[in-house]
Amino acid sequence: MSKKLLAAALLPFAALAQDPSINNEEVTIVTANRVEQAISDVLAPVTVITRDDIELTQAQSLTDVFRMLPGVDVGVNGGRGQTASIFIRGANSNQALILIDGVAMLTANSGSPDFNQIPMNSIERIEFIRGPRAAVYGSEAIAGVINIITQSSADPITTISAGFGSDASYKSSLYSQLKLTDKTQLKVTAAYETTDGYNVKPTPANEGDEHGFESQNYSLMLKHQLSDFLSVFIQPRYYQNTVGYDSFDTNKEAWIENVAFDGGVTYSNAALYSELKLGTIFEDKYDYLAADPDKRHSVSPAVREQKTASWLNQYAFSDIYIAALGFDWKDESYQKTGLDKKDKSNKAVFTTLSANISSVTLEGSTRVDDNSQFGTHTTWGLAAGWQLNPQWKLTASSGTSFKAPSLYQLHDGYSGNSSLRPEESISYDIGLESKLELITWSVSAYYRDVKDLIDSDPITWAFVNLDGHSIMKGTELEASFDLFTIRNQASIEYLDTEDSNGNELSRRAKYKAKWQGTVTTGNVDWALQYLYQGDRDNSGYDDITLPGYSLWNLSAVYYLIPELKLAAKIENLFDKEYETADGYPAPERGYYINATYEF
């Protein structure tokens, strides 16, 4: 990052000239330790994205939201619907746990889940915890946890939305929460989206190709309150999409169908909270030539299944001491053309204990995983927080993690390697938070040491363990403040990565800066976003450096009447040409409008 850019990013801090009231309203979250707690009690950096934030910025997809989160790099192979990877604090894309309502999403070949399966209209909020949570959640939670929580309202509500935009894009959605009885609620979500797209990997041989995207999503949730303390729920979900892509100058398509079913029972009284959850996910994926008239002669199928069960119990001995005991079980299977079905399972038990003693908060957790392929592994986490005074808080934490190779990494016919070893890591984090009259800010520094990091061999393209230790370390500065009538949120980040061979990890920028300003004028809410992404290595297969870029987005929401609002967005405001993966140009300037009616 240049000195001029850094100075520009910091300028608003020096320009504070008024006495705005910073909103320090207490917020509760459920992700950090799998139970509800005040955000001020969480001993890790936390970011919460609300439904209002998503609507104001008119985020078209989850990757639009993720790229603005502190500590996150996003790599996308082109436009809407294409393969996307997220890197939290320099970690690999498969070292972050992504949840829907607390249940782990099924991961794709890239290591990240298919983020297109979640319609934006269904999201109530997104909770993002940075730092290791493996002692609570298990294998994938090395770098952090993102929990996507779907909408839930105590009152009956129905929302209908429709919009269109660049590249012949169109989307529509329905969300409805109905009160069937005093104790029974039904939630219904439906969404459809289509776009012609553009040529996401242009070459002389595929000139004129377009790689479009089409998806449909449906979900139901039925919840019944059996008593003042006991409730049950069931939640089926269905998702199907078709996306075009380029494969060595051949125009291909992928058809994906995902069926999921969750259910659970919750008991809660003044001291005890107990929750039992069961879940299953089945996913079919077919890749074929786009020119195949009946989509049958060139089909290459892959099938994934995931079954999960969890039982969490938390007991508050007093206002000071809270303990939890939990059990997790997961069974996974993977099958691809020409390969036998492969499966693995994992059983785990975990405990947590927290204590709030005067101005000091202490937290400890430990977890034992019994993996069917890699045996028993124990992980732990420790954290402490010291409220120096009402305005200042100091935190420190450390934790270990264990990451088993995925079935795809072990058994894929092209790049699989059955000799892979699990990754093991230890992380350290220290942070300082300050809530002052004019500004709320925090700074955190972290260090992560990963042994036997799994990467791709640049010659054979097979997955391999990098012998030795790979290091990821960095610093994050965040702030929120009011400047005149503008609400500002900003972050500046520095990241240094090095694998065991002394090379930088791919597609992770050393320098990042992110800013969002929001303001209300009459009946219109405005949002302006800025993202700076520094230079970064493209991949281990080449010597290409992806140049840094600056990106601006502008959006507005106009309230015609309380029930009806119109929204518009200009994405990539200055039509910047850039790539997050070499050879895959990011979308050009895009225009989108949307109407939402609520009753």
C-alpha positions in Angstrom: 0.0 0.0 0.0 1.4 3.4 -0.9 2.0 6.1 1.7 -0.6 8.3 0.0 -3.2 5.6 0.1 -2.5 4.9 3.8 -2.8 8.6 4.6 -6.1 8.9 2.7 -7.5 5.9 4.5 -6.6 7.4 7.9 -7.7 11.0 7.0 -11.2 10.6 8.4 -9.8 9.8 11.9 -8.0 13.1 11.9 -11.0 15.0 10.5 -13.5 14.3 13.3 -14.9 17.6 14.1 -18.2 16.9 15.8 -19.6 15.0 18.7 -21.6 12.2 17.1 -23.2 9.6 19.4 -21.7 6.2 18.7 -24.3 3.4 19.0 -23.0 1.1 21.6 -26.2 -0.8 22.0 -25.5 -4.4 23.2 -25.8 -7.1 20.7 -26.0 -10.9 21.3 -24.6 -13.5 19.1 -24.6 -17.3 19.0 -21.6 -18.3 17.0 -18.5 -17.8 19.2 -19.2 -20.6 21.7 -22.4 -22.1 20.0 -24.7 -20.5 22.6 -26.2 -17.0 22.9 -23.9 -14.5 24.6 -23.3 -10.7 24.6 -20.9 -9.6 21.9 -19.0 -7.7 24.6 -18.2 -11.0 26.3 -16.7 -12.6 23.2 -12.9 -12.9 23.5 -12.2 -12.8 19.8 -12.7 -10.2 17.0 -16.3 -10.3 15.9 -18.2 -8.7 13.0 -22.0 -8.8 12.6 -23.7 -8.0 9.2 -27.4 -7.4 9.6 -30.3 -7.6 7.2 -30.3 -3.8 7.0 -26.7 -3.8 6.0 -27.3 -6.3 3.2 -30.3 -4.3 1.9 -28.5 -1.0 2.0 -25.5 -2.1 0.1 -27.6 -4.2 -2.3 -25.1 -7.1 -2.1 -25.9 -9.4 -5.0 -24.2 -12.4 -3.5 -22.5 -13.6 -0.3 -19.1 -13.0 -1.9 -20.1 -9.3 -2.1 -20.6 -9.3 1.6 -17.5 -11.4 2.5 -15.0 -9.2 0.5 -15.8 -6.3 2.8 -15.2 -8.2 6.0 -12.0 -7.5 8.0 -9.3 -10.0 7.5 -10.9 -11.6 4.4 -9.6 -12.1 0.8 -12.0 -13.3 -1.8 -11.0 -15.0 -5.1 -13.6 -15.6 -7.8 -13.1 -17.2 -11.2 -15.1 -14.6 -13.0 -18.7 -13.5 -12.4 -21.9 -14.6 -10.8 -22.1 -18.3 -9.9 -18.5 -19.0 -10.6 -16.1 -20.9 -8.2 -15.3 -18.7 -5.2 -12.7 -19.0 -2.4 -12.4 -17.0 0.8 -9.2 -16.7 2.8 -9.4 -15.6 6.4 -6.3 -14.1 7.9 -4.2 -15.9 5.2 -5.6 -19.3 5.8 -6.6 -21.7 3.0 -10.2 -21.6 1.9 -10.9 -24.9 3.5 -9.6 -23.7 6.9 -12.7 -21.7 7.7 -16.0 -23.2 8.9 -19.1 -21.9 7.1 -22.5 -22.6 8.8 -26.1 -22.1 8.0 -28.1 -21.7 11.2 -25.3 -23.4 13.0 -25.0 -26.4 10.7 -21.9 -26.9 8.5 -22.3 -26.4 4.8 -21.2 -29.0 2.3 -17.8 -27.9 0.8 -17.0 -28.0 -2.9 -13.8 -29.0 -4.6 -12.3 -25.5 -4.0 -12.6 -26.1 -0.3 -15.2 -23.4 0.2 -18.9 -24.2 0.0 -21.1 -23.2 -2.9 -22.2 -19.8 -1.6 -24.8 -19.5 -4.3 -27.1 -21.9 -2.5 -28.2 -19.2 0.0 -30.6 -16.6 -1.4 -29.9 -13.1 0.0 -33.5 -12.5 0.9 -33.4 -15.3 3.5 -30.5 -13.9 5.6 -31.2 -12.2 8.9 -27.6 -11.6 9.8 -24.1 -13.0 9.4 -21.8 -13.5 12.4 -18.1 -13.7 11.7 -15.6 -14.8 14.4 -11.9 -14.5 13.6 -9.4 -16.8 15.2 -9.2 -20.5 15.9 -12.5 -22.2 17.2 -11.5 -25.8 16.5 -11.8 -26.7 20.2 -15.5 -25.8 20.0 -16.4 -26.6 16.4 -13.8 -29.1 15.2 -11.6 -29.6 12.1 -12.5 -26.8 9.7 -12.5 -23.9 12.2 -8.8 -23.1 12.0 -9.0 -19.5 11.0 -12.5 -18.5 11.9 -16.3 -19.2 11.7 -18.9 -17.6 9.5 -22.5 -18.3 10.6 -25.2 -17.4 8.1 -28.4 -17.0 10.1 -31.7 -17.1 8.2 -34.6 -14.7 8.9 -36.9 -15.2 11.9 -39.6 -12.8 13.1 -41.8 -12.9 16.1 -44.6 -11.3 14.1 -46.2 -12.5 10.8 -44.5 -10.8 7.8 -44.3 -11.3 4.1 -41.8 -9.8 1.7 -41.8 -9.9 -2.1 -38.9 -8.7 -4.1 -37.9 -8.4 -7.8 -35.1 -6.8 -9.7 -33.0 -6.8 -12.8 -29.6 -5.5 -14.0 -26.6 -5.8 -16.2 -25.8 -9.0 -18.3 -29.6 -9.6 -18.6 -29.8 -10.5 -14.9 -33.1 -11.0 -13.2 -34.0 -12.1 -9.7 -37.2 -12.5 -7.6 -37.8 -13.8 -4.1 -40.5 -14.4 -1.5 -40.1 -14.6 2.2 -43.1 -15.2 4.5 -43.4 -16.0 8.2 -46.8 -17.1 9.3 -48.2 -17.6 12.8 -50.2 -20.8 12.4 -51.2 -20.9 16.1 -50.0 -19.1 19.3 -47.2 -21.8 19.6 -46.5 -22.7 15.9 -44.7 -20.7 13.3 -44.1 -21.5 9.6 -41.3 -19.8 7.6 -41.3 -20.0 3.8 -38.5 -18.8 1.5 -38.3 -19.0 -2.3 -35.9 -17.3 -4.7 -35.1 -17.4 -8.5 -32.1 -15.8 -10.3 -30.8 -15.8 -13.8 -28.1 -14.0 -15.8 -26.6 -14.4 -19.2 -23.2 -13.6 -17.7 -20.1 -12.9 -19.8 -17.0 -14.7 -21.0 -15.3 -15.4 -17.7 -12.1 -16.7 -19.3 -11.7 -15.1 -22.7 -9.2 -16.6 -25.2 -8.9 -16.3 -29.0 -10.4 -19.8 -29.2 -13.6 -19.0 -27.2 -14.5 -15.5 -28.4 -18.1 -14.8 -28.1 -18.8 -17.4 -25.4 -21.0 -16.4 -22.4 -21.0 -18.1 -19.1 -24.4 -17.6 -17.5 -26.0 -18.6 -14.2 -29.4 -19.8 -13.2 -30.6 -20.8 -9.7 -33.7 -21.6 -7.7 -33.9 -21.9 -3.9 -36.8 -23.1 -1.6 -36.9 -23.6 2.1 -39.4 -24.2 4.9 -39.1 -24.0 8.6 -41.7 -25.2 11.0 -41.2 -24.4 14.7 -43.5 -25.4 17.6 -43.3 -24.4 21.2 -44.2 -27.5 23.2 -44.0 -25.7 26.5 -42.4 -22.6 28.1 -39.1 -24.5 28.1 -39.2 -26.9 25.2 -39.5 -26.3 21.4 -38.9 -28.4 18.2 -38.2 -27.4 14.6 -37.8 -29.0 11.2 -36.2 -27.2 8.2 -36.0 -28.7 4.7 -34.1 -26.8 2.0 -33.7 -27.3 -1.8 -31.3 -25.6 -4.1 -30.5 -26.1 -7.8 -28.4 -24.2 -10.2 -26.7 -24.3 -13.6 -23.6 -22.3 -14.3 -21.5 -22.0 -17.5 -17.7 -22.1 -17.4 -14.7 -22.5 -19.6 -12.6 -25.7 -19.5 -9.5 -25.5 -21.7 -11.4 -23.4 -24.4 -14.4 -25.7 -24.2 -17.7 -24.2 -23.2 -19.1 -26.4 -20.4 -21.9 -26.2 -17.8 -22.3 -27.6 -14.3 -25.7 -28.6 -12.9 -25.9 -28.8 -9.1 -28.8 -30.0 -7.0 -28.6 -29.8 -3.2 -31.3 -31.2 -0.8 -30.9 -30.6 2.9 -33.0 -31.4 6.0 -32.4 -30.2 9.5 -34.4 -30.8 12.7 -33.9 -30.3 16.4 -35.2 -30.0 19.9 -34.3 -27.2 22.3 -34.8 -27.0 26.1 -34.1 -23.8 27.9 -34.7 -22.5 31.5 -33.0 -20.0 33.7 -29.8 -22.1 34.2 -29.8 -24.9 31.6 -29.7 -24.8 27.8 -29.8 -28.0 25.9 -30.1 -28.5 22.1 -30.1 -31.6 20.0 -29.7 -31.1 16.2 -29.8 -33.6 13.3 -29.0 -32.8 9.7 -28.5 -34.4 6.3 -27.3 -33.0 3.0 -27.4 -34.7 -0.4 -25.8 -33.1 -3.5 -25.6 -34.1 -7.1 -23.3 -32.4 -9.6 -23.1 -33.0 -13.3 -20.6 -31.4 -15.6 -21.3 -31.6 -19.4 -20.6 -29.9 -22.7 -22.8 -26.8 -23.2 -23.3 -27.9 -26.8 -24.7 -31.3 -25.8 -28.3 -31.0 -27.0 -29.8 -33.3 -24.3 -27.1 -32.9 -21.7 -26.6 -36.6 -21.5 -23.7 -37.7 -23.7 -21.0 -35.8 -21.9 -22.1 -36.1 -18.3 -19.5 -36.4 -15.5 -21.4 -36.9 -12.2 -20.2 -36.4 -8.6 -22.3 -37.2 -5.5 -21.7 -35.9 -2.0 -23.6 -36.7 1.2 -23.2 -35.4 4.7 -25.0 -36.5 7.9 -24.5 -34.6 11.2 -25.7 -34.8 14.8 -24.9 -32.5 17.7 -26.0 -32.3 21.3 -25.0 -29.2 23.2 -25.6 -28.6 26.9 -24.8 -25.4 28.8 -25.3 -24.8 32.5 -24.9 -21.5 34.4 -23.7 -22.3 37.9 -24.0 -18.6 38.8 -23.5 -15.2 37.2 -19.8 -16.0 37.3 -19.3 -19.5 36.0 -20.8 -21.1 32.9 -19.9 -24.6 31.6 -20.8 -26.5 28.5 -20.6 -30.1 27.3 -21.2 -31.2 23.8 -21.1 -34.1 21.4 -20.7 -34.0 17.6 -21.0 -36.7 14.9 -20.4 -36.3 11.2 -20.5 -38.9 8.4 -19.4 -37.9 4.8 -19.3 -39.7 1.5 -18.0 -38.8 -2.0 -18.3 -40.6 -5.3 -17.3 -39.6 -8.8 -17.4 -41.2 -12.2 -15.1 -44.2 -12.4 -14.3 -44.2 -8.6 -15.7 -46.3 -5.8 -17.7 -44.5 -3.1 -15.5 -43.2 -0.4 -16.6 -42.2 3.1 -15.3 -41.1 6.5 -16.8 -40.3 9.9 -15.8 -38.2 12.9 -17.0 -38.4 16.5 -16.2 -35.7 19.1 -16.7 -34.5 22.6 -16.0 -31.0 23.7 -16.2 -28.9 26.9 -16.0 -25.2 27.6 -15.8 -23.2 30.9 -16.0 -19.5 31.3 -15.7 -17.2 34.3 -16.5 -13.5 34.7 -14.6 -12.4 37.8 -14.9 -8.6 38.3 -13.2 -7.0 35.3 -11.6 -10.2 34.1 -13.1 -12.8 31.8 -11.5 -16.2 31.4 -12.4 -18.9 28.9 -11.1 -22.4 28.2 -12.2 -25.2 25.9 -11.0 -28.6 24.9 -12.2 -31.1 22.3 -11.3 -34.7 21.4 -12.0 -35.9 17.8 -12.0 -39.5 16.8 -11.6 -39.6 13.0 -12.2 -42.8 11.2 -9.1 -42.4 9.0 -6.7 -40.4 11.2 -7.4 -41.5 14.7 -7.8 -39.4 17.8 -6.7 -35.7 18.1 -7.1 -33.3 21.0 -7.4 -29.6 20.5 -7.6 -26.8 23.1 -8.4 -23.1 23.3 -7.6 -20.5 26.0 -8.7 -16.8 26.2 -8.7 -14.0 28.6 -10.1 -10.5 28.6 -9.5 -7.6 30.9 -11.9 -4.6 31.1 -9.4 -1.9 32.0 -12.2 0.6 32.4 -15.6 1.2 30.7 -13.8 2.4 27.5 -10.8 0.0 27.2 -10.6 -3.7 26.9 -7.5 -6.0 26.4 -7.9 -9.6 25.1 -5.5 -12.4 24.4 -6.1 -16.0 23.2 -4.4 -19.1 21.9 -5.6 -22.3 20.5 -4.7 -25.4 18.5 -6.4 -26.9 15.5 -6.5 -30.2 13.6 -7.7 -30.3 9.9 -8.2 -33.7 8.3 -7.9 -33.9 4.5 -11.2 -33.9 2.7 -12.5 -36.9 0.7 -11.9 -35.0 -2.5 -8.3 -34.3 -1.5 -7.8 -37.9 -0.7 -9.6 -39.7 -3.5 -10.2 -37.5 -6.5 -9.2 -39.4 -9.6 -7.2 -36.5 -11.0 -5.6 -34.7 -8.0 -6.4 -36.9 -5.0 -3.6 -38.3 -2.7 -4.4 -41.0 -0.3 -1.1 -40.5 1.6 -2.1 -37.0 2.8 -1.6 -36.2 6.5 -3.8 -34.0 8.7 -2.8 -30.3 9.1 -2.0 -29.2 12.7 -1.7 -25.6 13.9 -1.3 -23.3 16.8 -2.5 -19.7 16.9 -2.0 -16.7 19.1 -4.1 -13.5 19.1 -3.9 -10.3 21.1 -6.3 -7.3 20.8 -7.2 -3.9 22.2 -10.7 -2.4 22.0 -11.7 1.1 22.7 -15.2 2.7 22.9 -14.8 6.4 23.1 -17.3 9.2 22.7 -16.3 10.0 19.1 -15.0 6.7 17.8 -15.1 2.9 18.5 -11.9 1.2 17.3 -9.9 -2.0 17.8 -6.5 -3.4 16.9 -5.6 -7.0 16.8 -2.4 -8.9 16.0 -2.3 -12.7 15.2 0.2 -15.4 14.5 -0.6 -18.9 13.1 1.8 -21.8 12.6 0.5 -24.6 10.4 2.4 -27.9 10.2 2.0 -30.1 7.1 -0.1 -27.5 5.2 -2.0 -29.2 2.3 -1.3 -27.6 -1.1 -1.2 -28.5 -4.8 1.9 -29.8 -6.4 2.8 -27.3 -9.3 4.0 -30.2 -11.5 1.6 -33.0 -10.9 -1.4 -30.9 -9.7 -1.9 -33.5 -7.0 -2.6 -32.5 -3.4 0.5 -32.8 -1.2 1.6 -31.9 2.4 4.2 -29.2 2.6 6.7 -30.6 5.0 7.5 -28.2 7.8 5.8 -25.1 9.1 3.8 -22.5 7.2 3.4 -19.1 8.9 0.5 -16.6 8.7 0.7 -13.4 10.7 -0.8 -10.0 10.5 -2.4 -6.9 12.1 -5.9 -5.5 11.7 -7.2 -2.0 12.6 -10.9 -1.4 12.6 -12.9 1.7 13.4 -16.5 3.0 13.3 -17.4 6.7 13.8 -19.7 9.4 12.7 -18.4 12.3 10.6 -21.0 15.0 10.4 -24.1 13.0 9.1 -22.0 10.2 7.6 -21.7 6.9 9.4 -18.2 5.4 8.7 -16.8 1.9 9.1 -13.2 1.3 8.1 -10.5 -1.3 8.4 -6.8 -1.5 7.4 -5.0 -4.8 7.3 -1.4 -6.1 7.0 -0.8 -9.8 6.2 2.5 -11.7 5.9 2.4 -15.4 4.8 5.1 -17.9 4.1 4.9 -21.6 3.4 7.5 -24.1 4.5 9.4 -23.5 1.2 9.7 -19.7 1.8 7.0 -18.8 -0.7 4.0 -16.5 -0.2 0.6 -18.1 -0.2 -1.4 -17.5 -3.3 -4.1 -14.9 -3.7 -3.6 -13.3 -0.3 -2.7 -9.6 -0.4 -0.3 -8.1 2.1 -2.2 -4.8 2.3 -6.0 -4.3 2.3 -8.1 -1.3 3.1 -11.9 -1.2 3.4 -14.3 1.6 4.0 -18.1 2.1 4.0 -19.9 5.3 4.5 -23.7 5.6 4.9 -26.0 8.6 5.1 -29.7 9.4 5.0 -31.2 12.2 3.0 -34.9 12.5 3.2 -36.5 9.2 2.3 -33.2 7.9 0.7 -30.5 5.8 2.4 -27.1 6.0 0.6 -24.1 3.7 0.9 -20.6 4.1 -0.7 -18.1 1.3 -0.4 -14.3 1.4 -1.1 -12.0 -1.7 -1.3 -8.3 -1.6 -1.8 -6.6 -5.0 -2.5 -2.8 -5.0 -2.8 -0.6 -7.1 -5.1 -0.7 -10.8 -4.5 0.8 -14.0 -6.0 -1.6 -15.8 -8.4 -0.7 -19.5 -7.8 2.1 -21.9 -7.2 1.9 -23.0 -10.9 3.3 -19.7 -12.3 5.3 -16.6 -11.5 2.4 -14.2 -12.1 1.7 -11.4 -9.6 -1.9 -10.1 -9.6 -1.8 -6.2 -9.5 -3.6 -4.4 -6.7 -6.8 -2.5 -7.4 -9.2 -0.1 -5.9 -13.0 -0.7 -6.2 -16.0 1.6 -5.5 -19.6 0.6 -5.2 -22.6 3.0 -4.8 -26.1 2.0 -3.7 -29.3 3.7 -2.5 -32.6 2.7 -1.1 -35.7 4.9 -1.6 -38.7 4.4 0.7 -41.8 5.4 -1.3 -44.1 4.3 1.5 -43.2 2.3 4.7 -44.2 -0.9 2.9 -42.5 -0.3 -0.5 -38.9 0.5 -1.3 -36.9 0.9 -4.4 -33.1 0.1 -4.5 -30.4 0.8 -7.0 -26.7 -0.1 -7.2 -23.8 0.7 -9.4 -21.1 -1.9 -8.9 -17.5 -1.2 -9.9 -18.5 2.5 -10.1 -15.4 3.5 -12.1 -15.3 0.4 -14.3 -12.0 -0.8 -13.0 -10.4 -3.7 -14.9 -9.0 -6.2 -12.4 -8.7 -10.0 -11.6 -8.8 -12.0 -8.4 -7.5 -15.0 -10.4 -5.3 -14.8 -13.4 -7.1 -15.1 -16.7 -10.6 -14.5 -15.1 -11.6 -10.9 -15.5 -13.9 -9.6 -12.8 -17.2 -8.0 -13.9 -17.2 -4.6 -15.5 -19.4 -1.8 -14.2 -22.8 -3.1 -13.4 -26.2 -1.5 -12.8 -29.0 -3.1 -10.7 -32.4 -2.0 -9.5 -34.7 -3.8 -7.1 -38.2 -3.3 -5.6 -39.4 -4.8 -2.3 -42.9 -4.8 -0.9 -43.5 -5.9 2.7 -46.8 -6.6 4.3 
